[in-house]
């Protein structure tokens, strides 16, 4: 059979197809597409990163038939002259759908049960058992008396619990240095949990220490959906657990040592309707965890009673939350634009309010050695150190930054203050 002669159009078409095939072969597009497809399938099969599924709520389908009600008159029937029975009782009338449970909303003032606020997959019973076990061991280990800081006290330091009547005695043995702020933060010290172990001077040694750290795959988990706002370790050696608050009002707990319990050790609750601003946990009362949100609510999670109770509701946003070491009687939270509110849990009201900054207070941290000394980090670009017994317009020390200070925390020894600030990113 003779070969059919190609037209000019067909010849050009074949040349274009050949040239495109050569171009795709040179770019190796086919092989790269195959590699990407195989890599994505392998990640789905072999991926072991723990994730958490958000509980979805489905509206129950109304299966009741539609009934059109017509009177006897419109149907051409005589009226029913029998009437009601003599012993008719309204209380005995059956209720028709009036006992349906309303949908839970974290904007309710409360209190509400932890079961209603549970938003995770599986059950939260294992979390409640772990919290109950740890809290009972803390109670058997002894209680803290009088809100003291523990150990041998400092001369001239008051041991009162009530913030409303703090002593005006000198600071005592934990004096804050009054050097220039640049000298105050010039030395970087990395310490162990006791505050006296590892000490590394200079940035080079610190970078070397940080570069030696490793991250294991089993130590990575997605505890809450979306952006995490606050992360806190539970102050106990009985279990490794962290509490995480996100921008949606969720508070998640990750038990890294579930000890054979079902699930991955992640328990999610939804007690707030706005971003979580702070989480406070005292080592002597782990069963009661305080949280605050930008919507102006402060709640207490009581794992023993299994409830979320409302502590304080404000018209202003609450951005941060803290407590003095070994003092569970008062809460300290940053409220509104630069305000510090002190809330006495025993009487259920505010005992003091100070305007410390021009912008919001992002963090509040107390010095472990001198529990009257605390630091604040503000969006106005400063970190300040204060003394509860000498509150006034002037702070003990001011560390200035060019941008907003997101956190300011004392080291375990109390000799250093670490701060973080915003960084401008140029396009």
C-alpha positions as CSV (number, residue, x, y, z in Angstrom):
1,X,0.0,0.0,0.0
2,X,1.5,3.3,-1.1
3,X,2.2,5.9,1.6
4,X,-0.3,8.7,1.5
5,X,1.3,12.1,0.9
6,X,0.9,14.5,3.8
7,X,-0.4,17.9,3.3
8,X,1.5,21.0,4.5
9,X,-0.8,21.4,7.5
10,X,-0.4,17.8,8.6
11,X,3.4,18.0,8.2
12,X,3.5,21.2,10.4
13,X,1.3,19.5,13.0
14,X,3.6,16.5,13.3
15,X,6.6,18.7,13.6
16,X,5.0,20.7,16.5
17,X,4.1,17.5,18.3
18,X,7.6,16.2,18.0
19,X,9.1,19.5,19.2
20,X,6.8,19.5,22.2
21,X,7.7,15.9,23.2
22,X,11.4,16.8,23.0
23,X,10.8,19.9,25.2
24,X,8.9,17.9,27.9
25,X,11.6,15.2,27.8
26,X,14.3,17.8,28.3
27,X,12.4,19.2,31.3
28,X,11.7,15.7,32.7
29,X,8.1,16.7,33.5
30,X,6.7,13.2,33.2
31,X,9.2,11.7,35.7
32,X,8.8,14.5,38.2
33,X,5.0,14.1,38.0
34,X,5.3,10.4,38.7
35,X,7.7,11.1,41.7
36,X,5.3,13.6,43.2
37,X,2.4,11.2,42.9
38,X,4.3,8.4,44.5
39,X,5.6,10.7,47.3
40,X,2.1,11.9,48.2
41,X,0.8,8.3,48.3
42,X,3.7,7.2,50.4
43,X,3.1,10.1,52.9
44,X,-0.5,9.2,53.3
45,X,0.3,5.5,54.0
46,X,3.4,6.0,56.1
47,X,2.6,9.3,57.9
48,X,2.6,8.8,61.6
49,X,2.1,12.4,62.8
50,X,-0.7,12.5,65.3
51,X,-3.7,14.5,64.2
52,X,-7.0,15.3,65.8
53,X,-10.4,15.4,64.2
54,X,-12.8,18.1,64.9
55,X,-16.2,16.9,66.1
56,X,-19.0,17.8,63.7
57,X,-22.5,18.3,64.6
58,X,-25.3,17.2,62.3
59,X,-28.7,18.6,62.6
60,X,-31.2,15.8,63.2
61,X,-33.5,15.1,60.3
62,X,-37.1,15.9,61.1
63,X,-39.0,12.7,60.1
64,X,-42.4,13.9,61.4
65,X,-45.0,13.9,58.6
66,X,-46.5,17.2,57.6
67,X,-50.1,17.3,58.9
68,X,-52.6,19.9,57.6
69,X,-55.0,20.6,60.4
70,X,-58.6,21.4,59.4
71,X,-61.5,22.1,61.7
72,X,-64.7,20.1,61.8
73,X,-66.7,23.0,60.4
74,X,-64.5,23.2,57.2
75,X,-64.9,19.5,56.8
76,X,-68.7,19.7,57.0
77,X,-68.9,17.6,60.2
78,X,-71.0,18.4,63.3
79,X,-69.1,19.8,66.4
80,X,-67.9,17.4,69.1
81,X,-70.2,18.1,72.0
82,X,-68.4,15.7,74.4
83,X,-65.9,18.3,75.6
84,X,-63.1,17.8,78.1
85,X,-63.3,15.2,80.8
86,X,-64.1,16.3,84.3
87,X,-60.8,15.0,85.7
88,X,-58.6,16.6,83.1
89,X,-55.2,17.7,84.6
90,X,-52.8,20.1,82.8
91,X,-49.9,18.5,84.6
92,X,-50.7,15.1,83.1
93,X,-50.7,16.5,79.6
94,X,-47.8,15.0,77.6
95,X,-45.0,17.4,76.6
96,X,-44.3,17.6,72.9
97,X,-40.7,18.2,72.2
98,X,-40.3,20.7,75.0
99,X,-37.5,18.8,76.7
100,X,-35.0,18.9,73.8
101,X,-31.5,19.8,74.8
102,X,-30.3,23.2,73.6
103,X,-27.1,23.3,71.6
104,X,-24.0,24.1,73.6
105,X,-22.4,27.5,73.1
106,X,-19.1,28.6,74.7
107,X,-20.5,32.1,74.9
108,X,-22.8,31.0,77.7
109,X,-21.9,32.4,81.1
110,X,-22.0,29.0,82.7
111,X,-21.1,27.0,84.6
112,X,-21.3,24.1,82.2
113,X,-20.0,20.5,82.3
114,X,-16.8,19.4,80.7
115,X,-18.7,16.8,78.8
116,X,-20.7,19.5,77.1
117,X,-17.6,21.4,76.2
118,X,-15.7,18.4,75.0
119,X,-14.9,18.8,71.3
120,X,-12.4,16.0,70.6
121,X,-12.6,12.6,69.1
122,X,-13.2,9.6,71.4
123,X,-13.8,10.1,75.1
124,X,-12.2,12.5,77.7
125,X,-12.5,10.0,80.6
126,X,-8.8,9.1,80.4
127,X,-7.9,12.8,80.8
128,X,-10.1,13.2,83.9
129,X,-8.7,10.0,85.5
130,X,-5.1,11.3,84.9
131,X,-5.9,14.7,86.4
132,X,-7.7,13.2,89.4
133,X,-4.7,10.9,90.0
134,X,-2.1,13.7,89.9
135,X,-4.2,16.0,92.0
136,X,-4.6,13.4,94.7
137,X,-0.9,12.8,94.9
138,X,-0.3,16.5,95.2
139,X,-2.7,16.7,98.1
140,X,-1.0,13.7,99.9
141,X,2.4,15.3,99.4
142,X,1.4,18.3,101.6
143,X,-0.2,21.6,101.2
144,X,1.4,25.1,101.0
145,X,0.7,27.2,104.1
146,X,-0.1,30.9,104.0
147,X,0.8,31.4,100.3
148,X,4.5,31.5,101.1
149,X,7.0,31.0,98.4
150,X,8.3,27.8,99.9
151,X,11.7,27.1,101.6
152,X,13.5,29.5,103.8
153,X,12.0,33.0,103.7
154,X,13.7,36.3,103.1
155,X,14.2,38.9,105.7
156,X,11.8,41.8,105.5
157,X,9.5,40.0,103.1
158,X,5.8,39.7,103.9
159,X,4.0,36.3,103.6
160,X,0.4,37.6,103.2
161,X,-1.9,36.0,100.7
162,X,-4.2,39.0,100.1
163,X,-3.0,41.4,97.5
164,X,-5.2,44.1,98.8
165,X,-3.1,44.4,101.9
166,X,0.5,43.7,100.7
167,X,3.2,44.8,102.9
168,X,5.3,47.9,102.1
169,X,8.5,46.5,103.6
170,X,11.7,46.5,101.5
171,X,12.1,43.9,98.8
172,X,14.7,41.9,100.9
173,X,17.1,39.4,99.6
174,X,15.9,39.3,96.0
175,X,16.7,42.9,94.9
176,X,16.4,43.6,91.2
177,X,19.5,45.1,89.7
178,X,19.1,48.7,88.6
179,X,21.7,48.7,85.8
180,X,20.9,50.1,82.4
181,X,18.6,47.9,80.4
182,X,21.2,47.1,77.8
183,X,23.5,45.8,80.5
184,X,20.6,43.9,82.2
185,X,20.0,41.8,79.1
186,X,23.5,41.7,77.6
187,X,24.4,38.3,79.2
188,X,22.6,35.3,78.0
189,X,22.4,32.5,80.6
190,X,20.9,29.1,79.9
191,X,20.0,27.2,83.1
192,X,18.6,23.9,84.1
193,X,15.4,23.5,86.0
194,X,17.1,24.1,89.3
195,X,18.4,27.5,88.2
196,X,22.1,26.7,88.9
197,X,23.2,24.0,86.5
198,X,24.1,24.9,82.9
199,X,25.4,28.4,82.4
200,X,26.6,29.4,79.0
201,X,28.0,32.9,78.4
202,X,27.6,34.5,74.9
203,X,25.5,33.8,71.8
204,X,28.0,31.4,70.2
205,X,27.8,28.9,73.1
206,X,24.0,29.2,73.1
207,X,23.7,28.5,69.4
208,X,26.0,25.5,69.8
209,X,23.8,24.1,72.6
210,X,20.6,24.7,70.6
211,X,22.0,23.0,67.5
212,X,22.8,19.9,69.6
213,X,19.1,19.5,70.4
214,X,17.0,16.9,68.5
215,X,13.3,16.5,67.7
216,X,11.8,13.0,67.6
217,X,8.8,12.2,65.5
218,X,6.8,10.8,68.4
219,X,7.2,14.1,70.1
220,X,5.2,16.0,67.4
221,X,1.4,16.2,67.6
222,X,-1.4,18.5,66.5
223,X,-3.1,19.3,69.7
224,X,-5.5,22.0,68.6
225,X,-6.9,23.1,65.2
226,X,-5.6,26.4,63.8
227,X,-3.1,28.8,65.4
228,X,-1.8,28.0,68.9
229,X,-1.8,31.1,71.1
230,X,-0.6,29.7,74.5
231,X,1.4,26.6,75.5
232,X,1.9,25.6,79.1
233,X,3.5,22.5,80.7
234,X,1.6,21.1,83.7
235,X,3.8,21.8,86.7
236,X,4.2,18.1,87.8
237,X,6.6,15.3,87.4
238,X,3.9,12.6,87.6
239,X,3.1,12.9,83.9
240,X,4.2,14.8,80.8
241,X,1.3,16.9,79.7
242,X,0.9,20.2,78.0
243,X,-2.1,22.6,77.7
244,X,-2.5,24.5,74.5
245,X,-5.0,27.3,73.7
246,X,-5.8,28.4,70.2
247,X,-7.5,31.3,68.4
248,X,-10.9,29.6,68.2
249,X,-11.4,29.3,72.0
250,X,-10.3,25.7,72.2
251,X,-8.1,24.4,75.0
252,X,-6.3,21.1,74.2
253,X,-4.4,18.7,76.5
254,X,-1.7,16.3,75.2
255,X,-0.7,13.5,77.6
256,X,2.6,12.3,76.1
257,X,2.7,9.3,78.3
258,X,-0.8,7.8,77.9
259,X,0.3,4.4,79.5
260,X,-1.8,2.1,77.4
261,X,-5.0,4.2,77.4
262,X,-7.1,4.3,74.2
263,X,-6.4,7.1,71.8
264,X,-3.4,9.3,71.2
265,X,-3.5,11.2,74.5
266,X,-5.1,14.4,73.0
267,X,-8.2,15.8,74.6
268,X,-9.9,18.9,73.2
269,X,-12.3,21.2,74.9
270,X,-14.2,24.4,73.7
271,X,-14.8,26.6,76.8
272,X,-14.3,30.0,75.2
273,X,-15.7,31.8,72.2
274,X,-12.6,33.9,71.4
275,X,-8.8,33.5,71.2
276,X,-7.2,32.1,74.3
277,X,-5.0,34.8,76.0
278,X,-3.5,32.9,79.0
279,X,-3.5,29.6,80.9
280,X,-2.5,29.4,84.6
281,X,-1.8,26.2,86.5
282,X,-0.6,26.0,90.1
283,X,1.6,23.0,91.1
284,X,-0.3,22.4,94.4
285,X,-3.8,22.4,92.7
286,X,-3.4,21.0,89.2
287,X,-7.1,19.9,89.0
288,X,-8.1,23.6,88.8
289,X,-6.8,25.3,85.6
290,X,-7.6,29.0,84.8
291,X,-8.0,30.3,81.2
292,X,-8.9,33.7,79.7
293,X,-9.9,34.8,76.2
294,X,-10.0,37.9,74.1
295,X,-13.8,38.0,74.5
296,X,-13.4,39.1,78.2
297,X,-14.1,35.8,80.0
298,X,-12.0,34.1,82.7
299,X,-13.0,30.5,83.4
300,X,-11.8,27.8,85.8
301,X,-11.7,24.2,84.7
302,X,-12.3,22.0,87.7
303,X,-11.4,18.4,86.8
304,X,-12.7,17.0,90.1
305,X,-16.2,18.5,89.6
306,X,-16.0,18.1,85.8
307,X,-17.2,21.7,85.2
308,X,-16.0,24.9,83.6
309,X,-17.0,27.7,86.0
310,X,-17.1,31.4,85.2
311,X,-14.7,33.5,87.3
312,X,-14.9,36.9,85.7
313,X,-16.7,38.5,82.7
314,X,-15.6,41.9,81.3
315,X,-16.6,44.2,78.5
316,X,-12.9,44.6,77.6
317,X,-10.6,41.9,76.2
318,X,-8.4,39.9,78.5
319,X,-5.0,39.3,76.9
320,X,-2.9,37.6,79.6
321,X,-3.3,35.6,82.9
322,X,-0.9,34.7,85.7
323,X,-0.7,33.8,89.4
324,X,1.9,34.4,92.1
325,X,4.0,31.3,92.9
326,X,2.3,29.2,95.6
327,X,-0.6,31.6,95.9
328,X,-3.9,30.3,94.6
329,X,-6.1,33.0,96.1
330,X,-5.7,35.7,93.4
331,X,-5.6,36.0,89.6
332,X,-3.6,38.7,87.8
333,X,-4.7,39.4,84.2
334,X,-4.1,42.1,81.6
335,X,-7.4,43.7,80.8
336,X,-8.2,46.3,78.1
337,X,-5.5,48.7,77.0
338,X,-2.6,48.3,79.4
339,X,-4.7,47.5,82.5
340,X,-3.7,45.0,85.2
341,X,-6.6,43.6,87.2
342,X,-6.1,41.7,90.5
343,X,-9.1,39.3,91.2
344,X,-9.5,37.8,94.6
345,X,-11.0,34.3,94.2
346,X,-12.1,34.2,97.9
347,X,-14.4,37.1,97.7
348,X,-15.1,37.0,93.9
349,X,-14.2,40.6,93.1
350,X,-11.4,42.9,92.0
351,X,-9.2,44.2,94.7
352,X,-6.9,46.4,92.6
353,X,-6.6,47.8,89.1
354,X,-3.7,49.7,87.6
355,X,-3.0,51.2,84.2
356,X,0.5,50.1,83.7
357,X,0.9,50.4,79.9
358,X,-0.5,52.4,77.0
359,X,-1.2,49.3,75.0
360,X,-2.3,45.8,76.0
361,X,-0.3,43.5,78.4
362,X,0.6,40.4,76.5
363,X,2.3,38.5,79.4
364,X,2.6,38.6,83.2
365,X,5.3,36.6,84.9
366,X,6.3,36.5,88.6
367,X,9.8,36.0,90.0
368,X,10.1,32.7,91.8
369,X,12.4,34.0,94.6
370,X,10.5,37.3,95.3
371,X,6.9,36.6,94.5
372,X,6.0,40.3,94.8
373,X,8.2,41.1,91.8
374,X,6.7,40.6,88.3
375,X,7.4,41.5,84.7
376,X,5.0,42.6,82.0
377,X,5.4,42.6,78.2
378,X,3.3,45.1,76.3
379,X,2.4,45.9,72.7
380,X,3.7,49.4,73.2
381,X,7.2,48.1,72.8
382,X,8.4,47.8,76.5
383,X,8.9,45.1,79.1
384,X,8.7,46.4,82.7
385,X,9.5,45.0,86.1
386,X,7.2,45.9,89.0
387,X,6.9,45.4,92.7
388,X,3.4,44.8,94.2
389,X,4.4,46.6,97.4
390,X,5.6,49.7,95.5
391,X,3.1,50.1,92.8
392,X,3.1,53.6,91.2
393,X,3.5,55.4,87.9
394,X,7.2,54.3,87.7
395,X,8.3,50.7,87.4
396,X,11.6,49.2,88.8
397,X,13.0,48.8,85.3
398,X,12.1,49.3,81.7
399,X,13.5,47.4,78.8
400,X,12.6,49.1,75.6
401,X,12.1,47.5,72.2
402,X,11.4,49.0,68.8
403,X,8.2,46.9,68.3
404,X,5.6,45.1,70.4
405,X,6.8,42.8,73.2
406,X,4.9,39.5,73.0
407,X,6.5,37.8,76.0
408,X,8.7,38.6,79.0
409,X,9.7,35.7,81.4
410,X,12.1,35.4,84.3
411,X,14.8,32.6,84.3
412,X,14.5,30.0,87.0
413,X,17.1,31.8,89.1
414,X,15.4,35.1,88.6
415,X,18.7,36.8,87.5
416,X,17.7,37.2,83.8
417,X,14.6,38.3,81.9
418,X,14.0,36.8,78.4
419,X,11.8,38.9,76.0
420,X,10.5,38.4,72.5
421,X,9.3,41.1,70.1
422,X,7.7,41.5,66.7
423,X,10.0,41.6,63.7
424,X,9.2,43.6,60.5
425,X,9.3,41.6,57.3
426,X,10.0,43.5,54.2
427,X,8.7,42.2,50.9
